[in-house]
Amino acid sequence: MDFLKLAGKRILVFGVANRKSVAYQTGKVLEEAGAEVIYVVRSEARKESLSKLLKDAPIYICDVEHQQEIDQLQADISQKYDVIHGLVHSIAFADYSAGWLPFHETPRAAFLQAVDISCFSLIAVCNAFKDLLDPEQGSVVTISISTTRMAAENYGYMAPVKAALDSSVCFLAKSFSNFSQVRFNAVCPGLLKTSASAGIPGYVDSYLFAEKATLRKSAVQTSEVADTVAFLISPRSSGINSQGIVIDAGMGTNYFDNQIISEQST
């Protein structure tokens, strides 16, 4: 039974880095549902490293920091495919090479680069592919975070960047509604065990604390995020637009967990 109605649908997936990444696991779920997945990675080196992992799936290269590469990607895709039914944007980058700094000391260049890659790339890619996205059932999903209102010091300036991404989802949904029914949504997970997160200073301690703070005392799995992305890409979620779906295993409602409080008071 094709519950998700994704069989034969063509989905662009941006941002695969390795087996642990949200984009990779999302692609696998989509393929299991019968979709044709087209992967987009940042570099030739990344394509080579993923070629065995992604097997026979088509892999294109696009560094979203460069508009000419986005334009070239659109040209290459449109030459081969007449329609794209969905687009998954799982791209984020932050330069923490300066080490941990208080938020007010955030380097300007690092902040602007993070906005460009992690947020503006969604706008640029959607604009490039606006004429190729299925105007009736097209769906775009990006990956945000569970909350941008909690000032986690080690996450630093990426929370404001993700806040910009969340807002961009709403504005893209409104803008595209003037000429199509393409939907835009974000999946907003709690802390995940990915290679990208490993580069965040102090992330492991935050991850372990977040696991304790979930209602089930078990961390959010990347596969759970991928399942939600697949649902939002599918026509089964047709009534959901301009939203952020939080995947945090109840952490956001469990700040005063008795076990955590008792551990702090001993």
N, C-alpha and C positions, 0 to 999 in steps of 0.2 A: 504494500500500500504506500503510495507516494503522498504521505500526509503533508509534507512541507511544500509540495507542488514545485519542486526544484529540478526535477528530471529534465534534462535538456537545456536548462537555463545556463547562460554564460556569465560568469562572475569574475571580475578583476579583483585580485587580492594583492594589496601593497604591503610590504614590510616584513616579509619572512627573513629571519636572521639565522635560525637554527630550529632544531626539533622542539625546543622549549617555548618558542615564541607563540604569541596569540595568533598571529597570521598563519603560521604553519598548521596549528591545530584546527583553526577555522577552515582552512583549505581542505583538510582531511574530512571534516564533518560534511562540508559541501559536496565533496566528491562521493562520499558514502550515500548522500541523498540523490545522487545522479546528476549533479551539476557539472558543467565543463568549467574548470578553474584555470584561469590565466594568471600566472604569478608575475609580479613586478618587484625587482630587487634593485639595490642601490648601485651596485658596481659589477664589473666583469668578474672580479675575484669572488664576490659573493655568489654570483651565478655558478661559477665553477665548483664552489664548495657545496652548493645545494643540488647540483645536477643529479647526483645519485639518490639523494633524499626525496626529491620531487619526481624522480623517474621520468616518464615520458611527457609530463605536463609542459606546456609552453612557458618559457621564462623570458621576460623582457627586462631590459635595464633602464633605469631612470633615477637620476639623482635629483630629487625634487627641489634642491636649492637652486637649480638652474632652469629657468623657464624654457630655454631652447630644448632641453632634454624632455620636458613635459610635452612640448609641441611635437617633437619627433616621435615620442611614444604614441601620441594620439594619431599621428599620420600612419605609423606602422600598424597600429591596431585596426584603424578604419580601412586600411587596404585589404585586410584579411577577414574582418568580421563586419557584418552589417548592423549588428545591434549588441549592446551589452545590457544584461538584465539587472546586474547588481555590481556594486563597488564597495570593497572593504578597505578602509584606510586605517592601517595599524602602524603609524609612523610617529616616532617621538625621539628627540635627541636633546641632551643638555650637556654642556661642556663643564665638567666639574674639575678640570685640571688645576684650577686655582686652589683647590681644597675647599673645606667647609668654611663658609663665610656667613656672618649675620646677613639677614635679608637686605638690610639697608646698604650693604656693601656689594650687592650684586653687580658684577661687571656688565657694563652696558652692552658690549659686543656679544657676550654670552647670552644675555637675555634676548636680544633681538634675533640672534641666530636660532634660539630655541623657539621663538614665536614663528619665525619663517618656516622652519622644518616641521614643527609639531602642530602648528595651527594653520598658517597661511597655505601650506601645501594642500590641505583639504579643499580650500576655496579654488586654488589654481587648477587642481586636477579635475574638480567637478565642472569648472568652467570649460576646460579643454574637452571634456567628454559629454557636454550637455546635449549635443546633437546625436550622440551614439547611444545614450541611455534610453531604455525603453520608456516612452513618455506615459504609458498607462500603468505599468506595474514595476517600474524601476525603483530600486532601493539602494540607498547609500548608508553605510554604517561606519562610524569611527570609534576609536577606543579612547575613553577618557579615564577618570578616576572617580572613586566613590564619593568624595567630597572635596571641594576646593575651599571650604570654609574652616577647615581644621588646619591650623598653622603648624604643621609638622616641620620643625626646624631643619632637619636633614634633607627634606624634600625641596626646601628652598623655593626658588623662583619658578619651578615647574608647575606648582599649583595655580598661580595666576595665569600661566600659559595655558593650562588645561581649562581654566575658567573662560579664557578667550575662545578656546575650541568649542566649549559647550554653547556659548552664545552664538558662535558662527553656525552651529547646527540649526538653530532657530531661524537665523537670517537666511540661510541657504534654502530651508524649507519654504519660507515665505517667498523668496525671490523666484524659485523654480515653479511655485504654484501659479505664477502668471502665465505659464505656457505649457505646463505638464502636471502630471500627478506623481512625479518622482518624490519619494519619501526620504527624509533625512533623520537619522537617530544616532544616539551614542550609547555604547555599552560602558558602564562605569564600575569597574571592578575594585574590590578592596586589594590589599597587598598580595602580590603573586610572586611565585618563585620562578623568575625568568632570568636569562643572562643579562638583559638590559638593566633590570633592577639591582643586580649584583654590583653595579657601578655606583650606586647611590651610597654616600657615606653613612655608615651606621644602619644600613637597611636591614641586616639580619636581626638585630635587636628589635626593630620596629615590627618586622614580620612575625617574630615569635610572640610579641605582645598582642598584635592584632589577632593571632590565632586564638589566644586565650580570651579575647574580647568577643569572639563570635558566639552566637547562641549554642552552636553545636560543638564548640571547642576544637574545631578543625578548620584549617585554612581554606580559603577559596582556591579552587583548582582551575588551572588554565582551560581545561576541557569544559568546565561549566561556563566560562566566558564564551568559548567558541560555540557552544550549543545555543547560547542566547543570540550571538551574532547571526548564526544561521537562521534562527527563527525570524529575526528582524529583516533579514534579506528576503525571506520567503513571502509569497502572497498571503500566507496565513496570518501575517501581522498587519494586514492592509489598513487597519484602523489606527495604527500607531504611527504618529508623525511628529517631528519636532520635540522628541523626548530624550531623556537620559535614563536608562534602565540600570539601577544600582544592583550590583552583584557583590554583596559583602557578607552573606551568611548571617545577617542580623546584627552585625557589629554596631551599626549606627544607632541601634536601640538598646545597647547593652553597656553603656558607659559605667553604670553603677553595679556591675556584676559583683555579687557577694564574694566570689573566690578571689577576684583581683583586689578588692578592698581589703580583705583579710590578709592577703599577702603583703600589702603595703603597711599594714598596721602592726605587723610582727617584727 
